[in-house]
Amino acid sequence: MSSETQKILTTDGIPLEVSLKKAERRNKIKAFLLVAPLLFFLIITYVFPIGDMLMRSVDDKMVTEMLPKTYKAMEKWDGKELPEEEVFKAFYLDFRQLVDEKREGKLSTQLNYTKNGFKSIIKKLRRKSKNFEEGNYKEQIMAVHKRWADVEYWKAIKRRAPAYTGQKYLKGMDMFKNENGEIVSVEEDRRIHRILWLRTLEIAFFVTLFCFLMAYPIAHLLATLPMKYSNLLMICVLLPFWTSLLVRTASWMILLQQQGVVNDFFVGIGLVADDARPEMMYNKTGTYVAMTQILLPFMVLPLYSVMKTISPSLMRAGKSLGGTPIVAFWKVYFPLTIPGIGAGCLLCFILAIGYYITPALVGGASGTLISNQIAFHMKSTLDWSFASAMGLMLLAGVLAIYWVYNKLVGIDNIKLG
Amino acid sequence: MALPKHTELHYRIWHYFYLTICGFVFFFLIAPLFVIFPLSFNAEEFLSFSDGMKSLDPDAFSLRWYKDMIYGTKNPWGLAAKNSFIIAIFATIGSVLLGTVAALGLSSRHMPYKGIIMAVLISPMIVPLIISGVAIFFFMAKAGLAATHTGIVLAHIILGTPFVVITVTATLSGFDHSVTRAAASLGSNPVNTFMKITLPLILPGVISGGLFAFVTSFDEVVVVLFLAGLENTTIPIQMWTGLREQLSPTILAVATCLIILSTLILVTAELLRRRSERLRGINR
């Protein structure tokens, strides 16, 4: 028998294998077509814009495009001594072009970011360069101001040559590239971003810890109580979960303000004097208290769903085998709840690390997080490329945590409500 | 949780200690919401309990802040509420349509690259809102949709779909696919099968996903802060502005209304969840 006849054929005479493969492919395409609308919608409106953030954060084409001839001429310059006449001539031509287009102001702002002192000498150059004679531009430019004869300023211009830069990322970590191209930290008292990163991590960590300590007992109670009581108590967890974030923040503002309910209560029971009411809002305390209450349901729900599946007979077995309740809890019950603890903690931590609204309202100056800094640069300083860089650094952190979460628990285990 | 009679004293003490702690945590969770309630009926302008309120004097309570919320000339709560509802309704419809269809595809065992596609689809839920806000703002500004209702609706569809995808995929995971095959073998076309067989069975999941999408949109403030112009103000934006500038009791009146709304949504979601569990129980 030849191998041809061994193949099973469908009624159409096509080999079964081919036919099945075709059907399989058709099913694949069908499934993909269902997902396609949402996938493409998200790619266009969400994934690409995040890529756009990346481009913005490293983009430094502005100066490169303003001084094309200069950078062409600078290619041959070794960057040690003052450049040759060729560079000065190219710079003069570029500069005249910019003055004609009234863009020299932008150049001076940009170069001033790289090195202080460009603003005034560019202004002076604009005035004087109108009367320049042809030839020997080096002498003429250097005569405008002594800084134009300083090689450091030409080095600063050369540093802006690449169209892309990691400078914004360095700034986000309070570092910069100095004249010699080394990466160094800014002075100690100006390291505001490092403080913010550390504070964000600290607040996220402690909020997660507080949430865990508070959620564990009540999740246990909810999982072990009879249905009719636990359903009632579950409302205490779910109602805050479904209530507007701003409403919950508002209620904390009422409770924690100096003339607020909590302070009134403390004065009422004589814990503090009426004229020495503690500040509980517009500082770290406010952020801690409000964020813990707001994120608590996100810890309770995963813990509860895991504890619900643990059979109470396991604890009884542990006790009947001679363990004290504490040993039985620690050796039997607690290890079984670890998946829930992992899920709850990582969920809380991811949410806390990117929190914006609550810290902005109750945090004051000492309780704000990195998100608030990003919003500040988006809205106030309009340094969008820096905001993008900080956002992406935060995103990288979150994705790393998320990756761990996925390894430990799996994304499919996210439970809602 | 009655203790057996033979329980030793120190376990008894421990048990009551544990219950007390639980009581405090529940109080911590729920009490802040109930502070808003009485204070929103305050006759005075202060945000703490007046002496009259403490002695339950009827004159200390009034509806003046509710009147101010509805009729107040300076308060654009009417416009904000209208915008919020319009945006949330359209965002919910969009999220439910896109999310449900995508979940159907994702639950098919033929779906290629399931893991990575799922990661992309639910990424708006994992990425911190501030980053989503910046990215969406860049897109909408380029597309000329900043400060328009359309732009905000699209932004909220992005944020709402992950919830729909997750709830519907969860419902579909308990779904018995042989019923759709049975329908097909009886001559039903795919659309008919979906409308008559699949949809009624997964409806609880679809609706609860829709509720999540609605709440997400209705409560969303970070992205809207970047996108909204004066015309597109929403309830959360007004609350945000109010809380930043001056805590007025009118905000508490609005907050009370929002708590009532969220209670209604909670009850609906709970009823749906139970119905869904019951339906899936029958399928097994």
Contacts between the chains, C-beta under 8 A, distances in Angstrom:
chain1	res1	chain2	res2	distance
A	24	B	110	6.8
A	27	B	108	7.0
A	27	B	110	3.9
A	28	B	110	4.8
A	28	B	111	7.4
A	28	B	112	5.5
A	30	B	105	7.9
A	30	B	108	7.4
A	30	B	110	7.3
A	31	B	105	4.6
A	31	B	106	7.8
A	31	B	108	3.9
A	31	B	110	4.8
A	31	B	111	4.3
A	31	B	112	7.7
A	32	B	105	6.6
A	32	B	111	6.9
A	32	B	112	6.6
A	33	B	105	7.2
A	34	B	101	5.3
A	34	B	102	6.4
A	34	B	104	5.2
A	34	B	105	2.9
A	34	B	106	8.0
A	34	B	108	7.5
A	35	B	101	7.8
A	35	B	102	4.8
A	35	B	105	3.8
A	35	B	106	6.0
A	35	B	111	7.0
A	35	B	117	6.1
A	35	B	121	7.7
A	36	B	105	7.9
A	37	B	98	5.8
A	37	B	101	6.5
A	37	B	102	7.2
A	38	B	98	4.3
A	38	B	99	6.6
A	38	B	101	7.1
A	38	B	102	4.0
A	38	B	121	6.3
A	38	B	161	6.1
A	38	B	165	7.6
A	39	B	102	7.1
A	39	B	117	6.3
A	39	B	120	6.6
A	39	B	121	6.9
A	41	B	98	6.4
A	41	B	157	7.6
A	41	B	158	7.8
A	42	B	120	6.2
A	42	B	121	6.6
A	42	B	123	7.6
A	42	B	124	7.4
A	42	B	158	6.6
A	42	B	161	7.5
A	43	B	120	7.4
A	44	B	139	7.9
A	45	B	136	7.0
A	45	B	139	5.5
A	45	B	154	6.3
A	45	B	158	5.8
A	46	B	123	7.3
A	46	B	124	6.2
A	46	B	132	7.4
A	46	B	135	6.5
A	46	B	136	7.0
A	46	B	139	7.6
A	46	B	158	5.3
A	47	B	120	6.7
A	47	B	123	7.8
A	48	B	139	7.3
A	49	B	135	3.9
A	49	B	136	6.4
A	49	B	138	5.0
A	49	B	139	4.1
A	50	B	127	7.8
A	50	B	131	7.4
A	50	B	135	4.7
A	52	B	135	7.1
A	52	B	138	5.2
A	52	B	139	7.3
A	53	B	131	7.8
A	53	B	134	6.3
A	53	B	135	5.6
A	53	B	138	6.6
A	56	B	138	7.5
A	214	B	25	4.8
A	214	B	28	7.2
A	215	B	25	7.8
A	217	B	18	6.2
A	217	B	21	5.4
A	217	B	22	5.2
A	217	B	25	6.7
A	218	B	22	5.1
A	218	B	25	4.9
A	218	B	26	6.4
A	221	B	1	8.0
A	221	B	18	7.9
A	221	B	19	7.7
A	221	B	22	4.8
A	224	B	1	7.2
A	225	B	1	6.4
A	233	B	26	6.5
A	235	B	266	7.4
A	236	B	26	4.7
A	236	B	29	5.3
A	236	B	30	4.4
A	237	B	29	6.4
A	238	B	266	5.5
A	238	B	270	7.3
A	239	B	30	6.6
A	239	B	33	6.6
A	239	B	259	8.0
A	239	B	262	7.0
A	239	B	263	6.5
A	239	B	266	5.9
A	240	B	29	5.6
A	240	B	30	6.8
A	240	B	32	7.9
A	240	B	33	6.5
A	242	B	215	6.4
A	242	B	262	4.4
A	242	B	263	7.9
A	242	B	265	5.6
A	242	B	266	4.6
A	242	B	269	7.3
A	243	B	33	6.3
A	243	B	258	7.1
A	243	B	259	5.8
A	243	B	262	4.5
A	244	B	218	7.6
A	244	B	219	4.6
A	244	B	236	7.0
A	244	B	239	7.8
A	244	B	255	7.6
A	244	B	258	4.9
A	244	B	262	6.7
A	245	B	219	6.0
A	245	B	221	7.5
A	246	B	219	7.4
A	246	B	221	6.5
A	246	B	236	5.5
A	246	B	239	4.4
A	246	B	240	6.4
A	246	B	243	6.9
A	246	B	255	7.8
A	247	B	33	7.5
A	247	B	36	7.0
A	247	B	239	7.6
A	247	B	255	4.4
A	247	B	258	5.1
A	247	B	259	6.2
A	247	B	262	7.9
A	248	B	32	6.5
A	248	B	33	7.2
A	249	B	243	6.9
A	250	B	36	7.1
A	250	B	239	6.9
A	250	B	243	5.8
A	250	B	247	7.4
A	250	B	251	6.1
A	250	B	252	7.2
A	250	B	255	5.5
A	251	B	32	4.1
A	251	B	33	6.2
A	251	B	35	5.5
A	251	B	36	5.1
A	251	B	255	7.3
A	252	B	32	6.1
A	253	B	243	6.5
A	253	B	247	6.1
A	254	B	35	5.9
A	254	B	36	7.1
A	254	B	39	6.5
A	254	B	47	5.2
A	254	B	48	7.6
A	254	B	247	7.2
A	254	B	252	7.5
A	255	B	32	6.1
A	255	B	35	6.1
A	257	B	47	7.1
A	257	B	247	7.7
A	259	B	46	7.3
A	259	B	47	7.6
A	259	B	48	5.4
A	260	B	47	7.2
A	260	B	48	6.0
A	261	B	35	5.9
A	261	B	48	6.1
A	261	B	49	6.9
A	264	B	48	5.9
A	264	B	49	7.1
A	293	B	28	6.2
A	293	B	29	6.5
A	293	B	32	6.4
A	296	B	25	7.8
A	296	B	28	7.8
A	296	B	29	6.0
A	297	B	29	7.6
A	325	B	11	6.7
A	350	B	126	6.7
A	350	B	128	7.9
A	353	B	128	7.1
A	354	B	127	7.9
A	354	B	128	2.4
A	354	B	129	6.5
A	354	B	130	6.1
A	354	B	131	7.2
A	355	B	128	7.9
A	356	B	128	7.8
A	356	B	129	6.5
A	356	B	130	4.9
A	356	B	222	5.6
A	357	B	221	6.0
A	357	B	222	6.5
A	357	B	240	7.3
A	360	B	244	7.9
A	361	B	240	7.8
A	361	B	243	5.4
A	361	B	244	6.8
A	371	B	128	6.5
A	371	B	130	4.2
A	374	B	130	5.3
A	374	B	131	7.7
A	374	B	134	6.9
A	375	B	130	6.2
A	375	B	225	7.8
A	378	B	134	6.1
A	378	B	137	7.5
A	378	B	226	6.9
A	384	B	134	8.0
A	384	B	138	8.0
A	387	B	134	6.1
A	388	B	134	6.6
A	391	B	130	6.8
A	391	B	131	4.4
A	391	B	134	5.3
A	391	B	135	7.9
A	392	B	131	7.7
A	394	B	128	6.2
A	394	B	130	7.8
A	394	B	131	6.5
A	395	B	127	6.2
A	395	B	128	7.2
A	395	B	131	5.3
A	398	B	126	6.9
A	398	B	127	6.8
A	398	B	128	6.0
A	399	B	126	8.0
A	402	B	126	5.5
A	411	B	118	6.8
A	411	B	119	7.0
A	411	B	122	7.0
A	414	B	122	7.9
A	414	B	166	6.3
A	416	B	163	6.8
A	416	B	166	6.3
A	416	B	167	6.4
A	416	B	212	6.6
A	417	B	208	7.0
A	417	B	212	7.9
A	417	B	269	5.9
A	417	B	273	6.5
